[in-house]
Every structure is written in C-alpha cells, then in structure tokens.
Amino acid sequence: FVCTMAYPTVPCPLHIFEPCYRLMIRRCMETGTKQFGMCISDPVKGFADYGCILEIRNVEFFADGRSVVDSIGKRRFKVIQHSQRDGYNTADIEYIEDQKVN
C-alpha cells in the first residue's frame, strides 16, 4: 500500500475507498494473513525501497464498499523487487532485523 510512513508498534488507521485497495484488503482477510506492506511514495520508482508490515486488527465494512481498517505496524522490510497485481503494487521483500539494545 503506497500511502504514508508506518512504524512497528504504531497504530495506522486507514480509510479504504479505491477499488484496487478494497480488493487488496479483502484478499488479506480471506487468505488469513491479515497483513500488508506500507511504503511511502517515490517519484521515480513508484514507492520507497523500505517499508513496514501492517497487521489488520479489525475492518469495518460499509454498504457502499468503503472500509475503515484498524492496523498496527509489525516489522520493517526492504523491497527486493517491485510488481503489480490487479491495480495495486506488490513486492518481494526481506525483513530487516533490528539489533537489540542492552
């Protein structure tokens, strides 16, 4: 999802109204992963090389197809390869492991 900056442990409420993102959220829920990636926009590449996985905690669906998604940041990642599926961006990623501070 190309939108805003997301961080691990930080809630990220979203208002979903575009058909491609409505499909993406529905797929996340139906497959059981309840997760998707969030990156900020990049004028050259389309979206940034780094982002955050968001976990869907709850979705409120409305009769007109819109939804409000309650999500929270889980893990940071680096984008390995960009692609698209049914109008929304997808990517192969690798997780970034943070070094623990003593």
Beta strands, then each sheet from edge to edge (+ up, - down):
strand 1: 11-16
strand 2: 35-38
strand 3: 41-42
strand 4: 46-47
strand 5: 50-61
strand 6: 67-85
strand 7: 88-95
sheet 1: 1+ 6- 5+ 2-
sheet 2: 1+ 6- 7+
sheet 3: 3+ 4-
end
